[in-house]
Every structure is written in C-alpha cells, then in structure tokens.
Amino acid sequence: MSASDITDKLFTIRYKCDDKSHLVIKDTGTCLSCVTKDCNYFCPSDVYAWEKKLKITTVAYENCIECGTCRIACPSYNIDWVYPKGGHGMTYKYG
C-alpha cells in the first residue's frame, strides 16, 4: 500500500475531538534522550512530531485513528494510550 493510498483511506473517517488528549507522553525527559525518535515514524496518521527548537515531542491527538501502535512501538513505552471518552474519537464511514 502506498502513502497516497493511506492518505486516501484517512479521508474516509471522521473524528469527534475531545478537549483533552487521550495520548500522553509519560516523561518528556525520556523523549529528550531518545536517539531514534521512533514515534515520528511509526504512527500512520502523523500524531507525533519532534520539535527541535522546543526540544519536545508534540502530540496532535486530533489526528489519532486509534490503531494503538504507539502503545507498543515506543521502545521506552513512554506513551500512555487509552480510548477517548464516550462519544469522542473515530467514526468510520465505511464498514
């Protein structure tokens, strides 16, 4: 599957955003010492981004498709992932 195929699929979902993130970086110091910054690459919807100037990992939880990859892909297990509270999160248009 190509990157454009994934992007096309992302347009088939709707997200009702909560005002509080369901994704939390447990320890920002762990991100600072992380060499590979894997979270910038494993998330299919680009939720995580390393901000060099600020020296923090930003979390765009509004983009999350609730796949759960971040729960297991962070080598330090530094991401706390839970489902969004009731009525919020993903709604799939097809299927």
N, CA, C and O atoms as CSV, one atom per row, in Angstrom:
chain,resi,resn,atom,element,x,y,z
A,1,MET,N,N,0.849,-1.176,0.000
A,1,MET,CA,C,0.000,0.000,0.000
A,1,MET,C,C,0.889,1.231,0.000
A,1,MET,O,O,1.809,1.333,0.812
A,2,SER,N,N,0.630,2.149,-0.885
A,2,SER,CA,C,1.446,3.357,-0.999
A,2,SER,C,C,0.980,4.424,-0.003
A,2,SER,O,O,-0.092,4.312,0.593
A,3,ALA,N,N,1.798,5.446,0.161
A,3,ALA,CA,C,1.461,6.548,1.066
A,3,ALA,C,C,0.194,7.266,0.610
A,3,ALA,O,O,-0.604,7.703,1.439
A,4,SER,N,N,0.005,7.389,-0.698
A,4,SER,CA,C,-1.205,8.059,-1.192
A,4,SER,C,C,-2.447,7.217,-0.922
A,4,SER,O,O,-3.522,7.767,-0.683
A,5,ASP,N,N,-2.315,5.880,-0.955
A,5,ASP,CA,C,-3.442,5.009,-0.617
A,5,ASP,C,C,-3.851,5.201,0.843
A,5,ASP,O,O,-5.038,5.248,1.164
A,6,ILE,N,N,-2.855,5.310,1.722
A,6,ILE,CA,C,-3.138,5.517,3.142
A,6,ILE,C,C,-3.807,6.869,3.341
A,6,ILE,O,O,-4.777,6.973,4.091
A,7,THR,N,N,-3.306,7.898,2.684
A,7,THR,CA,C,-3.908,9.228,2.788
A,7,THR,C,C,-5.350,9.210,2.308
A,7,THR,O,O,-6.216,9.823,2.932
A,8,ASP,N,N,-5.620,8.518,1.209
A,8,ASP,CA,C,-6.994,8.405,0.698
A,8,ASP,C,C,-7.898,7.728,1.719
A,8,ASP,O,O,-9.041,8.146,1.906
A,9,LYS,N,N,-7.401,6.690,2.380
A,9,LYS,CA,C,-8.188,5.971,3.394
A,9,LYS,C,C,-8.474,6.857,4.602
A,9,LYS,O,O,-9.546,6.762,5.199
A,10,LEU,N,N,-7.524,7.720,4.967
A,10,LEU,CA,C,-7.728,8.596,6.114
A,10,LEU,C,C,-8.881,9.571,5.895
A,10,LEU,O,O,-9.472,10.054,6.861
A,11,PHE,N,N,-9.208,9.866,4.635
A,11,PHE,CA,C,-10.324,10.756,4.352
A,11,PHE,C,C,-11.684,10.058,4.473
A,11,PHE,O,O,-12.718,10.708,4.319
A,12,THR,N,N,-11.699,8.754,4.743
A,12,THR,CA,C,-12.963,8.031,4.897
A,12,THR,C,C,-13.390,7.926,6.358
A,12,THR,O,O,-14.331,7.197,6.671
A,13,ILE,N,N,-12.715,8.638,7.251
A,13,ILE,CA,C,-13.051,8.578,8.669
A,13,ILE,C,C,-13.414,9.969,9.185
A,13,ILE,O,O,-13.049,10.989,8.600
A,14,ARG,N,N,-14.136,9.974,10.287
A,14,ARG,CA,C,-14.498,11.234,10.939
A,14,ARG,C,C,-14.058,11.139,12.391
A,14,ARG,O,O,-14.155,10.078,13.008
A,15,TYR,N,N,-13.582,12.233,12.926
A,15,TYR,CA,C,-13.091,12.254,14.291
A,15,TYR,C,C,-13.806,13.341,15.063
A,15,TYR,O,O,-13.794,14.507,14.668
A,16,LYS,N,N,-14.434,12.956,16.174
A,16,LYS,CA,C,-15.052,13.940,17.059
A,16,LYS,C,C,-14.051,14.195,18.177
A,16,LYS,O,O,-13.820,13.342,19.034
A,17,CYS,N,N,-13.474,15.366,18.150
A,17,CYS,CA,C,-12.370,15.696,19.038
A,17,CYS,C,C,-12.843,16.043,20.445
A,17,CYS,O,O,-13.798,16.798,20.629
A,18,ASP,N,N,-12.160,15.478,21.425
A,18,ASP,CA,C,-12.372,15.811,22.820
A,18,ASP,C,C,-11.486,17.018,23.146
A,18,ASP,O,O,-10.563,17.324,22.391
A,19,ASP,N,N,-11.751,17.693,24.242
A,19,ASP,CA,C,-10.900,18.815,24.620
A,19,ASP,C,C,-9.684,18.371,25.426
A,19,ASP,O,O,-8.824,19.188,25.755
A,20,LYS,N,N,-9.610,17.083,25.744
A,20,LYS,CA,C,-8.485,16.536,26.488
A,20,LYS,C,C,-7.888,15.366,25.707
A,20,LYS,O,O,-8.617,14.503,25.217
A,21,SER,N,N,-6.573,15.342,25.596
A,21,SER,CA,C,-5.891,14.288,24.844
A,21,SER,C,C,-6.005,12.931,25.529
A,21,SER,O,O,-5.918,12.831,26.752
A,22,HIS,N,N,-6.198,11.905,24.736
A,22,HIS,CA,C,-6.183,10.531,25.246
A,22,HIS,C,C,-4.797,9.903,25.068
A,22,HIS,O,O,-4.592,8.733,25.393
A,23,LEU,N,N,-3.864,10.678,24.556
A,23,LEU,CA,C,-2.474,10.267,24.359
A,23,LEU,C,C,-1.581,11.169,25.207
A,23,LEU,O,O,-1.617,12.393,25.076
A,24,VAL,N,N,-0.787,10.562,26.069
A,24,VAL,CA,C,0.038,11.351,26.976
A,24,VAL,C,C,1.475,10.842,26.943
A,24,VAL,O,O,1.722,9.642,27.062
A,25,ILE,N,N,2.412,11.761,26.781
A,25,ILE,CA,C,3.826,11.438,26.926
A,25,ILE,C,C,4.088,11.359,28.428
A,25,ILE,O,O,3.922,12.352,29.136
A,26,LYS,N,N,4.494,10.191,28.919
A,26,LYS,CA,C,4.678,9.992,30.359
A,26,LYS,C,C,5.809,10.845,30.927
A,26,LYS,O,O,5.652,11.468,31.977
A,27,ASP,N,N,6.951,10.873,30.234
A,27,ASP,CA,C,8.118,11.585,30.736
A,27,ASP,C,C,8.799,12.300,29.572
A,27,ASP,O,O,9.370,11.658,28.692
A,28,THR,N,N,8.738,13.614,29.571
A,28,THR,CA,C,9.331,14.379,28.465
A,28,THR,C,C,10.851,14.226,28.413
A,28,THR,O,O,11.448,14.362,27.345
A,29,GLY,N,N,11.477,13.947,29.548
A,29,GLY,CA,C,12.912,13.722,29.579
A,29,GLY,C,C,13.320,12.487,28.793
A,29,GLY,O,O,14.396,12.453,28.195
A,30,THR,N,N,12.467,11.477,28.793
A,30,THR,CA,C,12.736,10.268,28.016
A,30,THR,C,C,12.773,10.595,26.532
A,30,THR,O,O,13.619,10.078,25.803
A,31,CYS,N,N,11.873,11.440,26.084
A,31,CYS,CA,C,11.862,11.858,24.674
A,31,CYS,C,C,13.115,12.648,24.337
A,31,CYS,O,O,13.677,12.507,23.251
A,32,LEU,N,N,13.541,13.463,25.259
A,32,LEU,CA,C,14.730,14.277,25.042
A,32,LEU,C,C,15.973,13.409,24.849
A,32,LEU,O,O,16.834,13.731,24.030
A,33,SER,N,N,16.066,12.323,25.591
A,33,SER,CA,C,17.235,11.448,25.480
A,33,SER,C,C,17.081,10.368,24.418
A,33,SER,O,O,18.032,9.632,24.152
A,34,CYS,N,N,15.917,10.257,23.812
A,34,CYS,CA,C,15.681,9.251,22.763
A,34,CYS,C,C,16.463,9.632,21.502
A,34,CYS,O,O,16.352,10.750,21.000
A,35,VAL,N,N,17.240,8.695,21.014
A,35,VAL,CA,C,18.085,8.964,19.846
A,35,VAL,C,C,17.308,8.805,18.541
A,35,VAL,O,O,17.475,9.607,17.621
A,36,THR,N,N,16.467,7.785,18.452
A,36,THR,CA,C,15.824,7.446,17.183
A,36,THR,C,C,14.513,8.177,16.925
A,36,THR,O,O,14.104,8.292,15.770
A,37,LYS,N,N,13.849,8.668,17.944
A,37,LYS,CA,C,12.559,9.372,17.810
A,37,LYS,C,C,11.576,8.546,16.968
A,37,LYS,O,O,10.952,9.057,16.037
A,38,ASP,N,N,11.454,7.268,17.314
A,38,ASP,CA,C,10.608,6.340,16.559
A,38,ASP,C,C,9.165,6.801,16.412
A,38,ASP,O,O,8.532,6.519,15.395
A,39,CYS,N,N,8.635,7.503,17.405
A,39,CYS,CA,C,7.232,7.924,17.344
A,39,CYS,C,C,6.950,8.837,16.154
A,39,CYS,O,O,5.807,8.950,15.711
A,40,ASN,N,N,7.982,9.483,15.642
A,40,ASN,CA,C,7.807,10.341,14.465
A,40,ASN,C,C,7.565,9.544,13.192
A,40,ASN,O,O,7.162,10.104,12.173
A,41,TYR,N,N,7.809,8.237,13.248
A,41,TYR,CA,C,7.748,7.407,12.045
A,41,TYR,C,C,6.722,6.282,12.094
A,41,TYR,O,O,6.198,5.907,11.046
A,42,PHE,N,N,6.413,5.727,13.262
A,42,PHE,CA,C,5.534,4.565,13.294
A,42,PHE,C,C,4.052,4.900,13.236
A,42,PHE,O,O,3.254,4.036,12.874
A,43,CYS,N,N,3.659,6.096,13.571
A,43,CYS,CA,C,2.238,6.452,13.578
A,43,CYS,C,C,1.748,6.706,12.154
A,43,CYS,O,O,2.297,7.562,11.460
A,44,PRO,N,N,0.719,5.972,11.705
A,44,PRO,CA,C,0.240,6.151,10.328
A,44,PRO,C,C,-0.460,7.486,10.082
A,44,PRO,O,O,-0.637,7.887,8.931
A,45,SER,N,N,-0.859,8.177,11.148
A,45,SER,CA,C,-1.556,9.453,10.943
A,45,SER,C,C,-0.759,10.648,11.469
A,45,SER,O,O,-1.329,11.705,11.740
A,46,ASP,N,N,0.542,10.483,11.612
A,46,ASP,CA,C,1.449,11.579,11.978
A,46,ASP,C,C,1.023,12.349,13.223
A,46,ASP,O,O,0.988,13.580,13.216
A,47,VAL,N,N,0.702,11.629,14.282
A,47,VAL,CA,C,0.305,12.269,15.532
A,47,VAL,C,C,1.502,12.905,16.241
A,47,VAL,O,O,1.372,13.968,16.847
A,48,TYR,N,N,2.652,12.263,16.169
A,48,TYR,CA,C,3.823,12.703,16.934
A,48,TYR,C,C,4.823,13.437,16.052
A,48,TYR,O,O,5.071,13.048,14.910
A,49,ALA,N,N,5.396,14.513,16.605
A,49,ALA,CA,C,6.414,15.271,15.875
A,49,ALA,C,C,7.419,15.829,16.878
A,49,ALA,O,O,7.041,16.401,17.901
A,50,TRP,N,N,8.688,15.657,16.575
A,50,TRP,CA,C,9.742,16.205,17.420
A,50,TRP,C,C,10.002,17.645,17.000
A,50,TRP,O,O,10.306,17.914,15.838
A,51,GLU,N,N,9.882,18.554,17.933
A,51,GLU,CA,C,10.132,19.971,17.694
A,51,GLU,C,C,11.537,20.296,18.192
A,51,GLU,O,O,11.758,20.445,19.394
A,52,LYS,N,N,12.482,20.405,17.263
A,52,LYS,CA,C,13.893,20.617,17.624
A,52,LYS,C,C,14.099,21.875,18.465
A,52,LYS,O,O,14.804,21.841,19.473
A,53,LYS,N,N,13.493,22.968,18.058
A,53,LYS,CA,C,13.701,24.234,18.764
A,53,LYS,C,C,13.170,24.180,20.199
A,53,LYS,O,O,13.796,24.701,21.122
A,54,LEU,N,N,12.020,23.550,20.372
A,54,LEU,CA,C,11.400,23.457,21.699
A,54,LEU,C,C,11.916,22.271,22.505
A,54,LEU,O,O,11.759,22.222,23.725
A,55,LYS,N,N,12.534,21.313,21.810
A,55,LYS,CA,C,13.038,20.076,22.409
A,55,LYS,C,C,11.936,19.298,23.131
A,55,LYS,O,O,12.097,18.840,24.262
A,56,ILE,N,N,10.797,19.168,22.415
A,56,ILE,CA,C,9.679,18.375,22.935
A,56,ILE,C,C,9.047,17.588,21.794
A,56,ILE,O,O,9.214,17.916,20.620
A,57,THR,N,N,8.325,16.550,22.166
A,57,THR,CA,C,7.511,15.815,21.203
A,57,THR,C,C,6.101,16.363,21.300
A,57,THR,O,O,5.484,16.319,22.364
A,58,THR,N,N,5.590,16.880,20.189
A,58,THR,CA,C,4.217,17.364,20.181
A,58,THR,C,C,3.282,16.201,19.849
A,58,THR,O,O,3.656,15.268,19.138
A,59,VAL,N,N,2.075,16.274,20.371
A,59,VAL,CA,C,1.083,15.218,20.180
A,59,VAL,C,C,-0.176,15.843,19.588
A,59,VAL,O,O,-0.898,16.567,20.274
A,60,ALA,N,N,-0.436,15.559,18.316
A,60,ALA,CA,C,-1.643,16.043,17.641
A,60,ALA,C,C,-2.712,14.951,17.763
A,60,ALA,O,O,-3.043,14.289,16.779
A,61,TYR,N,N,-3.247,14.769,18.971
A,61,TYR,CA,C,-4.188,13.682,19.242
A,61,TYR,C,C,-5.433,13.752,18.368
A,61,TYR,O,O,-6.140,12.756,18.212
A,62,GLU,N,N,-5.704,14.916,17.800
A,62,GLU,CA,C,-6.858,15.076,16.921
A,62,GLU,C,C,-6.731,14.226,15.663
A,62,GLU,O,O,-7.736,13.918,15.022
A,63,ASN,N,N,-5.501,13.842,15.302
A,63,ASN,CA,C,-5.259,13.015,14.111
A,63,ASN,C,C,-5.321,11.519,14.393
A,63,ASN,O,O,-5.304,10.722,13.455
A,64,CYS,N,N,-5.392,11.126,15.639
A,64,CYS,CA,C,-5.287,9.717,16.032
A,64,CYS,C,C,-6.421,8.872,15.447
A,64,CYS,O,O,-7.592,9.241,15.533
A,65,ILE,N,N,-6.058,7.740,14.855
A,65,ILE,CA,C,-7.053,6.819,14.306
A,65,ILE,C,C,-7.257,5.607,15.209
A,65,ILE,O,O,-7.874,4.622,14.803
A,66,GLU,N,N,-6.736,5.681,16.440
A,66,GLU,CA,C,-6.938,4.672,17.474
A,66,GLU,C,C,-6.453,3.285,17.083
A,66,GLU,O,O,-7.083,2.284,17.424
A,67,CYS,N,N,-5.343,3.224,16.374
A,67,CYS,CA,C,-4.796,1.922,15.983
A,67,CYS,C,C,-4.016,1.267,17.120
A,67,CYS,O,O,-3.848,0.047,17.129
A,68,GLY,N,N,-3.540,2.060,18.079
A,68,GLY,CA,C,-2.822,1.534,19.227
A,68,GLY,C,C,-1.349,1.258,18.991
A,68,GLY,O,O,-0.676,0.733,19.878
A,69,THR,N,N,-0.835,1.596,17.829
A,69,THR,CA,C,0.571,1.336,17.514
A,69,THR,C,C,1.495,1.979,18.541
A,69,THR,O,O,2.496,1.379,18.932
A,70,CYS,N,N,1.176,3.172,18.975
A,70,CYS,CA,C,2.071,3.881,19.883
A,70,CYS,C,C,2.204,3.188,21.234
A,70,CYS,O,O,3.197,3.395,21.932
A,71,ARG,N,N,1.230,2.375,21.615
A,71,ARG,CA,C,1.324,1.653,22.885
A,71,ARG,C,C,2.490,0.688,22.905
A,71,ARG,O,O,3.113,0.470,23.944
A,72,ILE,N,N,2.782,0.110,21.747
A,72,ILE,CA,C,3.809,-0.920,21.703
A,72,ILE,C,C,5.052,-0.540,20.914
A,72,ILE,O,O,6.088,-1.187,21.069
A,73,ALA,N,N,4.988,0.477,20.082
A,73,ALA,CA,C,6.115,0.792,19.205
A,73,ALA,C,C,7.156,1.698,19.846
A,73,ALA,O,O,8.307,1.700,19.409
A,74,CYS,N,N,6.800,2.451,20.844
A,74,CYS,CA,C,7.784,3.291,21.528
A,74,CYS,C,C,8.726,2.365,22.297
A,74,CYS,O,O,8.275,1.621,23.168
A,75,PRO,N,N,10.027,2.398,21.990
A,75,PRO,CA,C,10.958,1.485,22.649
A,75,PRO,C,C,11.047,1.697,24.165
A,75,PRO,O,O,11.448,0.787,24.890
A,76,SER,N,N,10.679,2.880,24.646
A,76,SER,CA,C,10.719,3.176,26.087
A,76,SER,C,C,9.352,3.029,26.742
A,76,SER,O,O,9.217,3.251,27.946
A,77,TYR,N,N,8.332,2.656,25.963
A,77,TYR,CA,C,6.950,2.577,26.458
A,77,TYR,C,C,6.585,3.867,27.202
A,77,TYR,O,O,6.059,3.837,28.314
A,78,ASN,N,N,6.877,4.988,26.559
A,78,ASN,CA,C,6.709,6.304,27.168
A,78,ASN,C,C,5.409,6.987,26.766
A,78,ASN,O,O,5.197,8.151,27.104
A,79,ILE,N,N,4.538,6.285,26.053
A,79,ILE,CA,C,3.271,6.873,25.624
A,79,ILE,C,C,2.126,6.157,26.326
A,79,ILE,O,O,1.989,4.938,26.232
A,80,ASP,N,N,1.308,6.928,27.027
A,80,ASP,CA,C,0.126,6.382,27.697
A,80,ASP,C,C,-1.049,6.556,26.744
A,80,ASP,O,O,-1.442,7.680,26.435
A,81,TRP,N,N,-1.607,5.448,26.280
A,81,TRP,CA,C,-2.675,5.450,25.292
A,81,TRP,C,C,-3.920,4.828,25.900
A,81,TRP,O,O,-3.861,3.729,26.452
A,82,VAL,N,N,-5.041,5.521,25.803
A,82,VAL,CA,C,-6.348,4.986,26.208
A,82,VAL,C,C,-7.351,5.386,25.135
A,82,VAL,O,O,-7.094,6.298,24.350
A,83,TYR,N,N,-8.489,4.707,25.100
A,83,TYR,CA,C,-9.536,5.122,24.167
A,83,TYR,C,C,-10.082,6.470,24.598
A,83,TYR,O,O,-10.137,6.753,25.795
A,84,PRO,N,N,-10.486,7.309,23.657
A,84,PRO,CA,C,-11.125,8.576,24.022
A,84,PRO,C,C,-12.409,8.297,24.794
A,84,PRO,O,O,-13.021,7.239,24.644
A,85,LYS,N,N,-12.808,9.254,25.618
A,85,LYS,CA,C,-14.029,9.050,26.407
A,85,LYS,C,C,-15.243,8.945,25.490
A,85,LYS,O,O,-15.202,9.393,24.344
A,86,GLY,N,N,-16.309,8.360,25.990
A,86,GLY,CA,C,-17.511,8.068,25.206
A,86,GLY,C,C,-18.010,9.227,24.363
A,86,GLY,O,O,-18.085,10.367,24.822
A,87,GLY,N,N,-18.350,8.913,23.116
A,87,GLY,CA,C,-18.872,9.908,22.200
A,87,GLY,C,C,-17.803,10.644,21.417
A,87,GLY,O,O,-18.118,11.433,20.526
A,88,HIS,N,N,-16.540,10.395,21.739
A,88,HIS,CA,C,-15.431,11.057,21.060
A,88,HIS,C,C,-14.592,9.996,20.362
A,88,HIS,O,O,-14.704,8.800,20.633
A,89,GLY,N,N,-13.746,10.476,19.450
A,89,GLY,CA,C,-12.847,9.557,18.764
A,89,GLY,C,C,-13.306,9.282,17.334
A,89,GLY,O,O,-13.954,10.113,16.699
A,90,MET,N,N,-12.955,8.105,16.850
A,90,MET,CA,C,-13.152,7.736,15.448
A,90,MET,C,C,-14.578,7.297,15.135
A,90,MET,O,O,-15.242,6.638,15.935
A,91,THR,N,N,-15.015,7.680,13.962
A,91,THR,CA,C,-16.237,7.138,13.359
A,91,THR,C,C,-15.872,6.800,11.924
A,91,THR,O,O,-15.472,7.668,11.149
A,92,TYR,N,N,-16.013,5.535,11.583
A,92,TYR,CA,C,-15.667,5.095,10.235
A,92,TYR,C,C,-16.885,5.195,9.334
A,92,TYR,O,O,-17.972,4.764,9.717
A,93,LYS,N,N,-16.722,5.752,8.153
A,93,LYS,CA,C,-17.831,5.946,7.215
A,93,LYS,C,C,-18.210,4.658,6.495
A,93,LYS,O,O,-19.375,4.446,6.158
A,94,TYR,N,N,-17.226,3.804,6.262
A,94,TYR,CA,C,-17.464,2.562,5.526
A,94,TYR,C,C,-17.080,1.385,6.392
A,94,TYR,O,O,-15.940,1.284,6.844
A,95,GLY,N,N,-18.034,0.486,6.629
A,95,GLY,CA,C,-17.717,-0.723,7.382
A,95,GLY,C,C,-17.997,-0.551,8.795
A,95,GLY,O,O,-17.788,-1.474,9.582
